[in-house]
């Protein structure tokens, strides 16, 4: 049906944005590639992938409940880059396997904007299946 090409990005909910930005940039060598401060989204380049930081006190981070710790999650979702991305076939495939896919939407990832769909694993972890970027032609 499809093969996973790479991990596109991971989203971490953070309590101390500056501390986390410092760690990922200074310690791990990531670079700040994109930020949407109105949403609370800070995207760091990590090789061919992205690490997204979303502060728990800003719009995107608030969607995950309590701050990371014993009662809260610090990962919002993981994203897997897949090919091919045939939306209708993918939705049918997922439904046949008892998975309720969300709507196909355009989202930004490591390769740029392209189609993606959210699903959940059996324990409720959110996974984004992401197709190739839209062509610039």
LINBELVEN-V525291 format. One record per residue. RES is the residue in one letter. SS is DSSP state (helix for helix, strand for strand, loop for the rest). PHI is phi as a letter, one per 20 degrees, with the letter a starting at -180 (* if undefined). Layout:
res=(RES:RES)
ss=(SS:SS)
phi=(PHI:PHI)
This chain:
res=(X:X:X:X:X:X:X:X:X:X:X:X:X:X:X:X:X:X:X:X:X:X:X:X:X:X:X:X:X:X:X:X:X:X:X:X:X:X:X:X:X:X:X:X:X:X:X:X:X:X:X:X:X:X:X:X:X:X:X:X:X:X:X:X:X:X:X:X:X:X:X:X:X:X:X:X:X:X:X:X:X:X:X:X:X:X:X:X:X:X:X:X:X:X:X:X:X:X:X:X:X:X:X:X:X:X:X:X:X:X:X:X:X:X:X:X:X:X:X:X:X:X:X:X:X:X:X:X:X:X:X:X:X:X:X:X:X)
ss=(loop:loop:strand:strand:strand:strand:strand:strand:strand:strand:strand:strand:strand:strand:loop:loop:helix:helix:helix:helix:helix:helix:helix:helix:helix:helix:helix:loop:loop:loop:strand:strand:strand:strand:strand:strand:loop:loop:loop:loop:strand:strand:strand:strand:strand:strand:loop:loop:strand:strand:strand:strand:strand:strand:strand:loop:loop:loop:helix:helix:helix:helix:loop:loop:loop:loop:loop:loop:strand:loop:loop:strand:loop:loop:strand:strand:strand:strand:strand:strand:strand:strand:strand:loop:loop:loop:helix:helix:helix:helix:helix:helix:helix:helix:helix:helix:loop:loop:loop:loop:loop:loop:loop:loop:strand:strand:strand:strand:strand:loop:loop:strand:strand:strand:strand:strand:strand:strand:strand:strand:loop:loop:loop:loop:loop:strand:strand:strand:strand:strand:strand:strand:strand:loop:loop:loop:loop)
phi=(*:b:c:f:e:a:f:f:a:c:d:d:e:c:e:c:g:f:f:f:g:f:f:f:e:f:e:e:n:f:c:f:e:b:b:c:f:f:e:n:c:c:d:d:f:c:m:e:d:c:d:e:d:c:f:f:d:d:g:f:f:f:f:e:n:f:f:g:q:f:d:c:e:d:d:f:a:d:c:d:e:c:b:f:d:d:g:f:f:f:f:f:g:f:f:f:d:m:d:e:f:f:f:f:c:e:c:e:b:f:d:o:f:a:f:b:b:d:c:c:e:g:d:n:f:e:c:d:d:d:e:f:f:f:f:e:e)
